[in-house]
Amino acid sequence: ISVALGFQAGVNRNIFLVITMVMFSMLVSLFAGCCFWTSSNALVTNSPIFHQKHIGCSLCRLNSFSFGGGGGDASSDPVLRLPQMEAELATLLEKKSGNDADKDRRLELKEAIKDAKNIAEFGVRRAQVRFYDAFSDGDVDSMDKVWSKEQAVRCIHPGMASLEGRDRVMNSWAQIFGSSPKFTIKPARVNIDICGLTAICSCIEETPSGGQIEALNVYHREGGDWRMTLHMASPIIIRQPGPPQPPGPPQPPRPPQPPRPPQ
């Protein structure tokens, strides 16, 4: 285009060739820079380091969240603050105050509760992985680390009576691992609810043979981690549709009933 315009204007062709080459080089450099920025941004945001830093930022915000100068163990574990934050937020919502200080506090509490629940869910999912890894590997020592040592525990294996107490629960896992071949259990359709210091996790346990087991796992916050206090599993019975049954003989109509005499 520049050369054509130069010919029409009667200007030296070499000058316009130089201008055209410079403009083309600038466009190539700009396009390459855009491609590099896009790929670099995608690489960083998809990397596990980025997600760890993102979670770390949430922890930093929660660790700097104050409760009137209170200290103790809750100051180092943001999940332990959840009951306090939820109670304070409920009180502020009941007041329905319109002043700026209460509005700012409500927004601050909502953001802190959201961050704490995100961190709590991440920890519960990690506890779930540890439990099913120990289950699939038949590892009694790893299973022992999953269960709580401070809370009352209960376990209900499929088709068995409830077992209460840590010793009875761990003995049952040792018997299962010692008498059964190893097989992989994969949780699916996982749903997690965080209720203060307790996490309720429901899922479907899938076996290699295609079997499905409905499971409920309950965890409690303990020593900065989530420990299991309840495991309950029940097999799902899938009924296969059978061949259609022929209709039976028609039933005769029932005779009308005489009216009852008045009392």
C-alpha positions in Angstrom: 0.0 0.0 0.0 2.8 2.4 0.9 4.6 1.7 -2.4 1.5 2.2 -4.4 0.8 5.5 -2.6 4.4 6.5 -3.2 4.2 5.9 -6.9 1.0 7.9 -7.1 2.7 10.8 -5.2 5.8 10.5 -7.3 8.0 9.8 -4.2 11.2 7.7 -4.2 10.4 4.0 -4.2 13.3 3.0 -1.9 12.0 5.3 0.9 8.6 3.7 0.9 10.1 0.2 0.8 12.0 1.0 4.0 8.9 2.4 5.7 6.9 -0.7 4.7 9.6 -3.0 6.1 9.7 -1.1 9.4 5.9 -1.2 9.8 5.8 -4.9 9.1 8.5 -5.6 11.7 6.6 -3.6 14.3 3.4 -5.6 13.6 5.3 -8.9 13.9 6.8 -7.9 17.2 3.5 -6.8 18.6 1.8 -10.1 17.6 4.6 -12.1 19.1 4.4 -10.1 22.4 0.7 -10.7 22.7 1.1 -14.5 22.1 3.9 -14.7 24.7 1.8 -12.8 27.3 -1.3 -15.0 26.8 0.7 -18.3 27.0 2.6 -17.1 30.1 -0.5 -16.0 31.9 -2.2 -19.3 31.2 0.8 -21.2 32.4 1.0 -19.3 35.7 -2.7 -19.3 36.5 -3.0 -23.1 35.8 0.1 -24.0 37.8 -0.2 -25.5 41.3 2.1 -22.8 42.7 -0.4 -20.2 41.7 -3.2 -22.0 43.5 -1.1 -22.4 46.6 -0.3 -18.7 46.6 -4.0 -18.0 46.1 -4.9 -20.1 49.1 -2.1 -18.5 51.0 -3.5 -15.1 50.3 -6.8 -16.2 51.7 -5.0 -17.5 54.8 -3.2 -14.1 55.2 -6.5 -12.2 55.0 -8.0 -14.5 57.6 -5.0 -14.4 59.9 -5.2 -10.6 59.9 -8.9 -10.7 60.7 -9.4 -9.5 64.2 -12.0 -10.4 66.8 -11.5 -7.7 69.4 -7.9 -8.6 70.0 -8.7 -12.2 71.0 -5.9 -14.7 70.9 -5.6 -18.4 71.6 -5.5 -21.3 69.1 -8.2 -19.7 67.0 -5.7 -17.0 66.0 -3.6 -19.6 64.1 -6.4 -21.6 62.5 -9.0 -19.6 60.5 -11.4 -22.5 60.4 -11.8 -22.4 64.2 -13.1 -18.9 63.8 -16.0 -19.9 61.7 -18.5 -20.3 64.6 -17.5 -16.9 65.9 -17.7 -15.2 62.5 -21.1 -16.8 61.7 -22.5 -15.8 65.1 -21.3 -12.2 64.8 -22.7 -12.0 61.2 -26.1 -13.3 62.4 -26.2 -10.7 65.1 -25.4 -7.9 62.7 -28.0 -9.1 60.3 -30.6 -9.1 63.0 -29.8 -5.5 64.0 -30.5 -4.4 60.4 -28.3 -1.3 61.1 -27.7 1.1 58.3 -24.6 2.8 59.5 -21.4 2.5 57.5 -19.4 0.7 60.2 -21.9 -2.1 60.5 -22.1 -2.4 56.7 -18.4 -2.6 56.4 -18.2 -5.2 59.1 -20.9 -7.3 57.5 -19.0 -7.3 54.2 -15.8 -8.1 56.0 -17.4 -11.0 57.8 -19.0 -12.4 54.6 -15.6 -12.4 52.8 -13.8 -14.0 55.7 -16.4 -16.7 56.1 -16.2 -17.5 52.4 -12.4 -17.7 52.5 -12.5 -19.9 55.6 -15.0 -22.3 54.1 -13.0 -22.6 50.9 -9.9 -23.5 52.9 -12.0 -25.9 55.0 -13.4 -27.6 51.9 -9.9 -28.0 50.5 -8.8 -29.7 53.8 -11.8 -32.0 53.8 -11.2 -33.1 50.3 -7.6 -33.9 51.2 -8.8 -35.9 54.2 -11.1 -37.8 51.8 -8.2 -38.7 49.5 -6.2 -40.0 52.5 -9.1 -42.2 53.7 -9.7 -43.8 50.3 -6.0 -44.2 49.6 -5.6 -46.1 52.8 -8.7 -48.1 52.0 -7.5 -49.0 48.5 -4.0 -49.8 49.7 -5.1 -51.9 52.7 -2.8 -49.8 54.9 -3.8 -50.0 58.6 -1.2 -47.4 59.7 -2.5 -44.8 57.2 -6.1 -45.6 58.1 -5.2 -45.1 61.8 -4.0 -41.5 61.0 -7.3 -40.7 59.3 -9.5 -41.3 62.3 -9.9 -38.9 65.2 -8.1 -39.5 68.5 -10.0 -36.9 70.5 -13.6 -37.4 69.5 -16.0 -40.3 69.8 -15.9 -42.4 66.6 -18.3 -44.8 64.9 -18.1 -47.0 61.8 -20.9 -48.9 60.1 -19.6 -51.3 57.4 -22.0 -52.5 54.7 -24.4 -55.1 56.2 -22.8 -54.9 59.7 -23.8 -53.5 63.0 -22.5 -50.2 64.3 -19.0 -50.2 65.8 -18.3 -47.6 68.5 -15.0 -46.7 70.0 -11.6 -46.2 68.3 -10.2 -49.6 69.2 -13.2 -51.5 67.8 -13.2 -49.4 64.6 -9.5 -49.9 64.0 -9.7 -53.7 64.7 -12.4 -53.9 62.1 -10.3 -52.3 59.4 -7.4 -54.6 60.3 -9.6 -57.6 59.9 -11.0 -56.4 56.6 -7.5 -55.6 55.2 -6.2 -59.0 56.4 -8.9 -61.1 55.0 -9.9 -59.4 51.7 -7.9 -58.8 48.6 -7.0 -55.2 47.8 -9.4 -53.3 45.5 -9.7 -49.7 44.5 -12.5 -47.6 45.9 -13.2 -44.3 44.0 -15.6 -41.7 45.5 -18.0 -40.0 43.1 -20.7 -37.4 43.3 -19.0 -35.9 46.4 -20.9 -33.3 48.3 -19.4 -31.4 51.3 -21.1 -29.2 53.8 -19.0 -27.3 56.4 -20.9 -26.7 59.7 -18.5 -24.9 62.0 -15.8 -27.4 63.1 -17.7 -30.3 61.6 -17.7 -31.4 57.9 -20.3 -33.7 56.4 -19.3 -35.4 53.3 -21.6 -37.7 51.2 -20.5 -39.6 48.2 -21.0 -42.8 46.1 -18.2 -45.3 46.4 -17.5 -47.1 43.1 -15.9 -50.5 43.0 -14.0 -52.1 40.0 -16.8 -54.6 39.5 -19.3 -51.8 39.0 -20.9 -51.9 42.4 -22.0 -48.7 44.1 -22.1 -47.9 47.8 -23.8 -44.9 49.4 -21.4 -43.5 52.0 -21.5 -40.8 54.6 -18.3 -39.5 56.1 -18.1 -37.0 59.0 -14.9 -35.1 59.9 -14.0 -32.9 62.9 -11.4 -30.2 63.0 -8.6 -31.5 65.2 -5.0 -30.2 65.5 -5.3 -28.0 62.4 -6.5 -30.9 60.3 -9.7 -32.9 59.6 -10.1 -36.3 61.3 -12.9 -38.8 60.6 -15.5 -39.4 63.3 -18.0 -41.4 61.4 -18.0 -43.6 58.3 -21.3 -45.2 57.2 -21.7 -47.3 54.1 -24.7 -49.0 52.6 -24.8 -50.9 49.2 -27.2 -49.6 46.5 -29.5 -52.3 45.1 -30.1 -51.8 41.4 -33.1 -53.7 40.2 -32.9 -54.9 36.7 -36.2 -54.7 34.7 -37.7 -58.2 34.1 -39.9 -59.4 31.2 -43.4 -58.0 31.1 -45.9 -60.1 33.0 -49.1 -61.1 31.2 -52.3 -59.5 32.6 -54.3 -61.7 34.9 -58.0 -62.6 34.5 -60.5 -59.7 34.9 -61.9 -59.4 38.4 -65.7 -59.4 38.8 -67.3 -56.2 40.0 -68.0 -56.0 43.7 -71.7 -56.1 44.6 -73.0 -52.8 46.1 -73.1 -52.7 49.9 -76.4 -52.1 51.6 -76.7 -48.9 53.5 -76.0 -49.1 57.2 -79.0 -48.6 59.6 -78.9 -45.4 61.6 -77.5 -45.7 65.1 
